[in-house]
Amino acid sequence: MASKPDRITGFVLVVAAVAAVAGILFGFDTGVISGAILFINEDFSLTSATTEVAVSSVLMGAIIGALFGGPLSDRVGRRSSILSAAAIFLVGTVVVVLSPIFSIFIIGRILIGIAIGVASFVAPLYISEIAPENIRGALVSLNQLLITIGILIAYGVNYYFAAEGAWRAMFLAGLIPGTVLLVGMFLMPRSPRWLMFMNRPGDAEKVLRKIRGTPDVSDELGEIEKSMRTEGAGTWSDLFAPGVRLPLLLGVGLAVLQQATGINTVIYYAPTIFQFAGLAEATASIAATVGIGIVNVLVTLVAIWLVDRAGRRPLLLGSLAGMGIAMLLLGIGFAFEGGGGGAAVSLGQVTAVSLIIYVAAFALGLGPIFWLIISEIYPLSVRGLAMSLATVTNWAANFIIAATFLSLVDLIGESGVFLLYALIAALAWLFVFKLVPETKGLSLEQIEAYFRSRGRVGEETRPRNM
């Protein structure tokens, strides 16, 4: 039987699903803080500045994890890196739950951040390297689906414990997905492309045979080997080689824009935003946030169905347009806030509609496709390093947005902040329209060859199918 890299087997679906559980860790911790912070503020008597520290401390850890996760994933492998992340997540969660003082709480949050900083890009990297090319977009996007499910689970946990203000119990629930990931990944194979990278072709062939369901994987092995011969082993300086510059620009640019358009302001501070809009009770604002979490999950399912049909570019462009319109609507709503009881109800409705549109648009494109794109566009020789750099940039931008949101609100008001995010969404649309190519239906090696052949930025907008 001829080697077929697009062959779909049940085992490859299981491997992708288990690795995608890393997304639950990412999503759960992202979502749980939004409700827990309302009660952490009371227990630790936090100010606006220390509240921002409590929210953003996990991002400090994520930057560290993403920075060292790239070299780690190249040295010990994708699977071992995910296992390490799961173990660190469990330790950090226990520290947070048992923290007697605010400083210990911050240490636990940083440990959790290190774990999700590693897992946030190694999981989609691992999935992209085992996935058949014809459903690679859908399988890598499973990670984003699990992120949204993790956020929704966190919102549900927050709502369940909100009446008692039991924020420690909210965090404790994170032990369940952390344990599932640790046990599940222990049973999964290593990435065949990483095995080839480590000069273990025999082991790579065994894994490929199992995940492709065929005894003959010579064509795919040959394509991987040819790619490795062309590029050689990669270093940090190789990120600036001619064939990598454009992918580097795309990855770093999308990393910044994904966060600068304000998504994690919405995720981290959704209950706070609803309180700005007039929902004073913590339980009510958390309940409103659950609806946003449901929309996030449902639209991500639509994105998974569309990504290998409609392609990456159309979804990205439509996503950014919707996000910009939603932020514009939200900014106008706050600008015309009247301050009375009726106005508060009206503003609450505008806020709910705007946030639903915004999250739906994000989930349709920019949410899953950023992680998909950066798992596709880099050469194998520098894939771990390049994804590490893009992820560090993403978490750094996330940190800046989360750490400055309340301060920006104090400085330019709610309306000013949301209008600023609308402007950034417009700039992001132009960036994608001009620079991001379509990678649907191409193997990782074909995408690599396309970028190697590019003479200059902007020469083409789509790789050729080879």
N, C-alpha and C positions, 0 to 999 in steps of 0.2 A: 504493500500500500504506500502511496506517495505521501510525503510529509505535507501536512496541511496546518499552517500556523493559525488559520481562522477556525479550526475545528472547536466546537463547543462541547464540553463534557460536564457531567454532574460534579466531578471532583474539582474542576477549576472554579465552578460556582461556589462550592463549599469553601475553598481556600480564600476566595475574594471576600465572602461573607464574614469569615472569621477575622480576617485582617481588618475589615471595615469596622469591627467592634471598637477599634481604636477611636473611631469617630464619636462613639458614645461618650468616651472619656472627655474628649474635646468639648462636645456639646453640653454634657452634663455640667461640667465645671463652669462653662460659659454662662449657662442659664441659671444655675443654682444661686450664684452670687446676687442676681438681680432681686430675688425675693429675700434671701437671707440678710442682705445688707440693711434692710429696714429694721431688723432686730439686733444685728451686730452693733449698729449705731447706738442703741440703747444700752446694751451690756457693757460696751467699752467706752461709752460717752465720747463718740467721735465727732470731730469737726468736719467741715466740707473738705479740708485738705487731707485729713486722715482717712476720710471715707474714700477719697480718690486713691490713697495708698492701699487701702484694703481691697479695692476692686482691681487695681492695676498691678499689685505685687505679683500675681500669678503670671502677668505678662513679662515681668523682669526674668522670672524663671524660664518662661517660654523662649525668650531671646537666647538665654544661655543654652537651653536644650537644643534649639535649632542650630546654633553656632557650632556646637560640638557634635551634633547628630549626623552631619554630613560625613566628616571623617570617620566617625564611629560606624556608620552604615557601610562605608566602603571597606573598613578594616575587619569588622566582625560579622558583617552581613545584615541584610534587611530584617530577617526573622529575629536574630539575636537582639537587634536594636529595639524592636517592638516589645520583645520579652522584657528587656531592661526597663523600658518606659512603663510597662504595666506594673512592675515591681515598685518602682519609685512612686508611681501614682498611689499605690496602696499605702506605702509608708507616709506620704504626705497627707493623705486623707485622715489617717489615724492621728497624726500630729495636730491637724486642724480641729478635729472633734474633741481631743483631750486638752486643747490649749487653755491654760489658766489665765494667761495675760495676752495682751494684744501683740507683743513682740513674738511670742511663740506661734500665735496664729499666723503671722506674716511668714515665719520660717516654713510652716506647713504649706502655705499658699505658694511659696517659691518652689518648693519641692514638687508640688502638683504641676506647676508651670513648666519645670524642666521636663517632666514626663510628657506633657501634651505638646511641648515644643518639639520633641523628638518624634512622637507618634504622628503629629499633624502632617508631616511630609513623608516620613518613611513608610507609613501605611499605603498612601496612594502610589508611592514609588514602587513598593513591593507588588501591589496589584497590577500596575501597568506593565511590569516585567514578566508577569505570568499570564496575562490576559490575551486571548485571541484578538487580533487587530479589529475584526468586524464588530466586536462588542466591547472594545477597550473603554470607550467613553462611558458606557453604562456601568461597567464593573468598577471603574475608578470612581465614578459618581456615587456608587454605593457608600463610599466613605462619607460624602457630604450628606446623603440621606440619613446615615446613622448619626451624624452630627446634629441634624435637625430633630431626629428622634430623641437624642440625648438632651437637647434643649427642652423639648416638650416634656420628657420625663421629669426633668428638673423643675419645670413650671408646675407640673402636677404634684410633685413632692413638696414644693414650696406652698402650694395651696392647701395641701393636706395638713401640714404642720403650722400654717400661719396663725390659726386661732390660738394656739399655745405659744407662739413665738419661739418654737423649738428649732433654732437655726442649726444646732449641732446635729440633730437628727436628719436635717436636710442634707448635710454633707455626708453623713454616715451611709446614706443610700448609695453613694458612689462606690462603695466596696464591692457591690454586686457586679457591675460591668467590668471593673478592674480585675476581679478574679476570673471572670469568664474569658477575658482577653489573655490573661497569663496562661491559663490551662489550655485554651484553644490553640494559641500560637505554638505552644510546646509540641503539639501534634502535627503541625503543618510543615511542608518542605521548605527548603531554602530557595531563593530566587535562582532560576537556571542562568540568567544573564550574569548575576553576581558570581555564580560558580565558574562560569567561563572567564570572567574577569580575574578570578583567582587561579586560573589555569587548572581547573578541575573538569575537563570536558566529559569524562566518564560519568561523574555525578550529575552534571548538567543534562546529559542525555537521558539518564534514568528519570530525572524529574520531568523533563519534557515529554517522555513517553507516557508518564502517568497522567499529566495534566492535559495532554492532547489526545490520549486514548488511542494511540497508534504506535506500532513498533518502529516505524521509519520517520525519524525527525531530522534526517540529514540535511535537508534544504534549509530548515530554520537554524540549525546549528552552524551551517556554513555561512549564512547571512550574518549571524552574530560574530562569528570568527573573523569574517572579512571586515566588518566594522571595527573590530578591535585592532586588527593589523593596520588599518588606515590611521587610527587615532593614537594608539599606544596608551600608556598609563598617564593619567591626568594629575595636574597639580593646580594650586590656586592661580598661578600665573597663566595657566592654560585657559582660564575663564575669559581672558582678553584676546585669545587667538581669533583670527578673522572669521572663522566659521562658527564661533561661539558668541561673538559680540552682540549680534542681533537677538538671539535667544536670551542672552543675559539682560539686555535692555527690556525685552518683553516681560520676562519673569519679574524683574525688579519693579518695572513700571506698573504691572498689574497688581503686584503685591501692595504697593503704596496706595493705588487707586481703590482697590477693594476695601481698604480700611478708611481712607480719607473721604469716601462717600457716606460714612457714618453708620455702617451696619452694626458695629458693636456698641455704639452709643444706644441704639435701639435695643439690642439684646441685653446689655448690662443694666441699662437704666429705664427699660420700658415701664415698670411700675412707677418709677419716679416721674417719668414724662406724663403718665396718666394722672399722677397727683398734681403736677403743674397745671393740667387741664381741668382739674376740679374734682377728681375722685380722691377724696381725702383719706378714706379708710384703706389700710394696708391690704386687707383681704380682698376688697373690691378691685383694687388696682392690680393685684396679682391674678385675680380671676380674669380680668380683661386681657392680661398678658397671655394666659393659656390659649385664648382664641387665636392670637398671633402665632403661637407655637404650632397649632394645628394647621393653619394655613401654610406655614413654612414646610411642614412635612408633606402635605398633599401636593404642593406645587413642585417640590423636589422630585416627587415620583413622576410628575409630568416631564420634568427636565431629563430624567433618566431615560424615559421613553423616546424623547425627541433628539437627544444629543448625537446619536449615531444615525439619525434620519435627516434632521434639518441641518446639522452641522454646528460647529462651535461659534463661528462668527455671527450668524443671524441671531442666535440666542443671546450672545454677549451684547450686541447692539440693541436689541429689544429690551433686554434687562436694564441697561443703563438709562435708556429713555424713560422707562417706567419709574425707576428709582428717582430720577431727576424731577419728574412731574409730581411724584408723591411728596418729596421734600419741599418743592415749591408750594404745593397746596398747604402743607403743614406750616411752613413759614408764614404764609398769608393768613392762615387761621389764627396764629398767635399774634400777628401784627394787628389784627382787628378785634382782639379780645376786649370785651366790654367791662368785664370784672363783676357783673351782677350774677345772680343765681341762674337766670335763663341763659345768659351768655356762657356761663360755665358748662351747662348741659350741652349747648350748641358746640362749644369748643371741644368738649369731650367726644362728640360725634365726629367732628372733623378730624380729631386726633386718631380715633379708632380707624376710620376709613383710610386716612393717609398712611398709617403704619401698616395696615393690611396690604394696601397696594404696594408699598415700599418693600415689605418682606417677601411678598409674592414675586415681585419683579427680581429681587435679589436671588431668590431660590430658583428662578427659572434660568438664570444665566451666570451672573458674576460669582455667585456662591460656589456651585460645583465646578464651573469651567475653569476658574483660576487654578484650582488644584489639579485638574485634568491637564491643562495646558503645560504647567511646569513639570508634569511627570512625562510629557511627550517630547518636548522640544530640545532637550539637551543630549549631547553625545554620551554614550555609555561610560567613556573614560572619565568624564567630569560630572556625571549625572548626580551623584550623591552630593558633591561639593556645591554644584550650581543650585540644586534644590534647597540645600542648606542655606545658601546666601539669600535666595528668594524668600525663604521662610523666615529667616532672621529679619529681613526687611519688612515682611508682613506683620510679624509680631511687634517690631519696633514701632511701626505706624499704628498698630492696634494700641500699644502702650501710650503713645502720644495722644491719641484720640480719647481713650478712656481716662487718662490722667488730667486732661484739660477740659472735659465737657462741662463740668459744673462751674469751673472758673470762667470758661467762655460765656456760659449763660449769665453769670454775674457781670461780665464785661459788656457783652453786646445783646443780651436778652435771648429768650428762646427763639423768637422769630429770626434774629440775625444768624444764629447758629444753623438753623435748618435751611435758610436761604443760602448760606455758605456751602452746605453740603450739596444743594441743588446745582450750584455753579460748578463744583468739582465733578459732579456726575456728567455735566455737559462736556467738560474737558476730557473726562475719561472716554466718553463716546467718540470724540475725535481721535484719541490715541488708538482705540481699537480699530476704528474705520481705516486709519492710515497704515497701521503697522502689523496687526495680528493676522497671520495666515490661517487658512482652513486646513486642518490636519485630519479631518474625517476620512476613514477608510485607508489610511496609510500605515505601514509598519513603522516601528520606532526607527529602524535602520533607514527607511526611505525618507523620513522626516529629517534625520541626521544628514543624509546626503543632500537634501534640498538646501539646508542652511549652509553646508560647506560650499555649495555651488553659487551662493548669493554673492554678487560682486559688491553691492552697496545696499544700505538701508532704503527700503521703499521701492526697490526694483520691480518686485512683483507683490501680489497680495495673496497668492495661493500656490502651494506646492503642486507640481504635476504628479498625477498618479503614474507610477513607473511600472 
